[in-house]
Amino acid sequence: MSKKKKLRIAVEEQETISECLDRIEAMGYRPTARREEPLFGLDANGEPYPVKQQIVFDCVPKATE
């Protein structure tokens, strides 16, 4: 089974960054970039407001040696 060339993996709600990196390693990928993306909610008037920041890693498959 071939792996996707790129994946975007987010740090889960109750997960540390270290645990997420271990999960990425176990999947056979390595992180290439880290991003913090804002998540927005809508108030009563339909206006967006920031809820929290989510950490997302861009990952590629590990090179086989």
N, C-alpha and C positions, 0 to 999 in steps of 0.2 A: 504494500500500500504506500503510495507516495504522499508526502506531506505537502501542505500548502506552502507556497514560497514565503508568504508573510502572514503574520497574525497580529492582532491587537488584543492584548490581555489586560483586563482591569483588575486592580486590587479589590477584593471583595470587602463587604461591610465590616466584618469582625476579623479581618486578616491583616497581618503585618506585611510590610514590604518584603522582609526577609522570607516569610512563608510563601509569598507570591513568587519570588525569585526561585525558591526551591521547587514550586509547582511547575514553573516554566522549564526548569532544568529536567524534571522528571518527564515532561512531555517531549523532550528531545529538541528543544529550542533554546536560543540565547537572545537576550534583550539587546537591541541596538539603539533604542531611544526611550526616554521617559518623558511623559507629558502630563501636565495637570490641566484637566478640562473642567470648566464650571458646569454644574447642573442647575437648571432653572426650574422654578415652579411658577404658577400663575396665581395672582391675587384675585380678589372679588371683581375687580374692574377689568380683568384679562391682561393686566400688565405683568411682564416677567420680573422675577426677583431671584437673586442667587440663593440656592439652597445649601450647596456644599461644593467642594472640589473633589474630583475623582482622579486618581493616579492611573495612567494607562501606559503600558509598555508596548512598543513596537518590537516584534520578535521575528527572527529568521531561523530556519533549521540549522542545527549544528553541523559543521563540516565533518565528514567521516574521514578518519585518518587511515 
